[in-house]
Amino acid sequence: MNRTLRKLFRKGAPNPVHLNAFIEKTDFPLVDGSDVTFVYRGHADAVFLRCWIAGLDTAQPFQSLSGTDLWATTIELPKGSRIEYKFEVIANGERKLILDPLNDVVAHDPFGANSVCQGYGYERPVWTLPIDEARKGSIETVRVDSSAFKEAREVQVYVPARFRKNRRYALLIVHDGADYLNFAALQTVLDNLIHALEIPQLIVALTQSPDRLREYAGDQRHAKFLAEELLPFLSQKYPLIDEPRARCIMGASFGGVASLHAAWSFPGLFGNLLLQSGSFAFSDIGRHQRGPVFDPVVRFMNDFREQPGSPAERIYISCGIYESLIYENRSLVPQLQAQQIDIRFEEARDAHNWENWRDRLRNGLSWLYPGPLWLVYE
Amino acid sequence: MTSAPPVRLLLGPQRPTRNIAESIEAAGLANGSFATISAGWQEAENDIDDLREIVTRPLLDLRLYARAEEVFQADENLAAMYRARQNRLKAQQRLYRLRLRHLAMAARQTIRADGDAVMVAAEKRHAIAQLRALDRHHLQRTGSIHRPFIEQFNVDSSPLLAQHHREIGEIIDECGAVLITGGNIVVLLNRMLLFGVDRLLADRHIVAWSAGAMVLTERIVLFHDRGPQGRRDSEVLGAGCGLIPGCIFFPDAEHRLREGERSRIELMFRRFSPDTCVTLDSGAALQFAGSEVATVNEVGRLNRDGGIGKLRAA
């Protein structure tokens, strides 16, 4: 049993008043070095921890703590880890997936929210939080006619504070741009890193697909849209540096696949890629096990692995070690290195989620686009 | 014009310790206005109100950044050539960095190598000599990129630049000294050179901090061990104005330099020798009278043994 709980139960089961006071003054989950204890309070027939971590059981059972309505389970979480989870509570024949009622730390994503366990040694990076002194960039919406998609697409464009028409800017194209803004604090991160001179002022195109599982899965229409429609449109409208080294495509999960696919389809056009937890599924032999939505991804990745070519000059790749895609991402690294591509690969004690991708933005962006910090001596 | 050797007063960053007023006082600079160069602040160049309060002397803003913007607007050819030169300089710096990365790594590993002392010492000398040769080559290459531009656009041949040069000279003549702030070293250097300000400073009292001090040397070295990507090998940027020979300045070294890493410090000492590598932290003040160090307060220097010692007056 966890140290804090042991203390609580030292003289037997605590009475409800004592228990209420304990709950009130304690932060949950209980983090004791690398042991993390999750606590649920309430009537239930069974409780499970659901945390979708590759390597751990999908559902970790809680134990009822005798004489109380407390339930607890402990897992080992290495230093610096961060995981997202829910509780599965079975009561009166009903099964409910809920946020941890005792933990206020929550992460949001397009599907809802999860509770967050910040393990020993994890701290949310300060540069992901708003800083008063950092000037805020603005976001405008443009419409780009697309013959590839046979319709116009709306794209949000981040324009840095102090933007000037007579300057030239590097470009970053972001897949799932609205999600990056909403769930990975991208605008705050851009404002802060630009303010800290860690990245240069950038023009950032935030794309959002109405059918990402199809269009991001190695779809030639999407690659054509980025390379032959969006890029010329942006070059016309904004003062961009007209060189591959000043162009970067970025994305997470299927967005990572779309980024790699577009750069691979138009070699020499994009100098940089920022790929986060890319869904780079492939098959060495036989059929892959990831379901039909991955079929086009696997077709593309198998083609790519056969003939990787040189999709970009510099590629930053990150992946959580608690996600099953770590295998595919690790596999990609030596293959790209063999193509003489400059690679930076980062593994994080996190899983397939937006805050993992948020926490890696500084390393990725400042490596691909180093800011003027180096030149400024105040 | 000043008759005694001009004072060069060099300071560390003015945050958190603001020692500019007391240092000016201690240097005995006569009362009078200061011509101010804050082009390193770029668009914020004219935000010098705060500075007026600290310096407690009238400040006349030389507006080098704004002047350059005006010149670029007025002369498209000059602007295009200037941009082309900057692009070439950036490309040159990238090529230099490619080579530097491998040579510097080899030199660091050789410095730490075990084995026969005589054998290691010979390899160490050679590894450092290769680095020094690369730095020299880069300095020569950047000079050759600057040269055609300067030959075409200078204050003697361009009436537009000549007019600004004249105006700047007149303001400087009105003032007792010139004040150069920190900021972006490339922008600061380029704007000073564009208007031939380096020529106007030769016999002037100068007070400068951080990038302002760096720009006065013969060789500007960029450094930062604590950026978001961690350690980075220091790089020669190119030649400065050359008004303070024999020194390379490292402002805010306590934050930017990993001072405890002796092999890195030793390498920098040997790489840039015979120049003295001088650290200027916040609160530091170093005063030259002519080419002699006159007074020193809280100024460090990189040592051969990889440590950082105190710089002492001659």
Interface residues (C-beta under 8 A of the other chain):
Chain A: R162 R164 N166 L193 E198 R362 N363 S366 W367 P370 P372 L373 W374 L375 V376 Y377 E378
Chain B: P13 R15 G40 E43 F72 G182 G183 N184 I185 V186 S210 A211 M214 L222 H224 G227 P228 Q229 R232 P251 D252
